[in-house]
Amino acid sequence: MKLLTLLGLAGAIASASAAAVPQATSAVSGKTVKVSEDSLCIFMPQHPGEEIAFSEPTAVAFCNSTTAVSDARQIPEGFIKSAHYLAGSGDGKYVQYTGSIDPSKYELKKNDGGGQYDNHGSGNPAGSACEGYPYYVALIEPDIERFCIRCCDNYQDCNAGRSTYGCKRVVPGDFS
Ligand SMILES: *[C@@H]1O[C@H](CO)[C@@H](O)[C@H](O)[C@H]1NC(C)=O
């Protein structure tokens, strides 16, 4: 009887502490991406055709495999035309994808100059995160058909204060 009570208590404590384990990254449903060799995720407007800059506070995660991130949406077929993965290190380790997009596959406007998503401060969108990394920065540039996303250990490698420079400067890589 006593032992059973103890076991029950231990179980209750174990499940309570498991639930209380703090998340490395703040988790708002549908706002977490995973970037790895076999998981390509980006942030995109909630609705097709929305202007990128306008969508910065409301964007959601899209991945090519929704098994990697269960609450992300599926990247529209044909939207990613090319994607190049790179695991690098600057001030710390980072992982990234750079490449080209077909904006028409999500009804994005050809003249949309694009915008940036990042988790600097409270984040744009708020509560957004990249699994396993404290920092991320991601841009979609429909007018020049480019996308990029980088997740970093160190803020210096994911500088969120240079969005107007575009993918080529914020996340240097292969865009072919
Ligand atoms: C997602 O993209 C990565 C990188 O291109 C690739 O290795 C992986 O197979 C893709 N997964 C799916 C389900 O398309």
The ligand as an ORCA input file, in Angstrom:
! r2SCAN-3c Opt
* xyz 0 1
  C      13.147     18.341    -47.918
  O      14.274     19.017    -48.443
  C      15.512     18.396    -48.172
  C      16.588     19.299    -48.754
  O      16.377     19.587    -50.102
  C      15.546     16.996    -48.728
  O      16.746     16.374    -48.370
  C      14.364     16.198    -48.209
  O      14.334     14.945    -48.830
  C      13.063     16.945    -48.471
  N      11.956     16.206    -47.900
  C      10.808     16.049    -48.549
  C       9.779     15.273    -47.807
  O      10.604     16.495    -49.674
*
